[in-house]
Amino acid sequence: MTIMTLLAVGKIFYADFGLFYQVPRNSGMLYSMTNVIDTYVYRGLKTTGEIGMARRGRIISILVGLNASDRVQLYSQTHQQG
């Protein structure tokens, strides 16, 4: 169960790209609410054409997810002992 929890927390920053990009279609009222890391990186890549920016965005997303999973693991270890 602990492994499944860690895997689930590691994916907490993944988004349904179709939902957050195709549905709002850059409409003004929904843009700020549907701008997640995946769509931000895609829009930035589409406008600038810089592949390095897309790569950095994905790496940041992965690192934040790993940090969150490490914190969950540490939290579960401290509460199982006491």
Secondary structure as GFF3:
##gff-version 3
##sequence-region A 1 82
A	DSSP	alpha_helix	2	10	.	.	.	ID=ss1
A	DSSP	alpha_helix	17	17	.	.	.	ID=ss2
A	DSSP	pi_helix	18	22	.	.	.	ID=ss3
A	DSSP	alpha_helix	28	31	.	.	.	ID=ss4
A	DSSP	alpha_helix	37	48	.	.	.	ID=ss5
A	DSSP	alpha_helix	51	81	.	.	.	ID=ss6
###
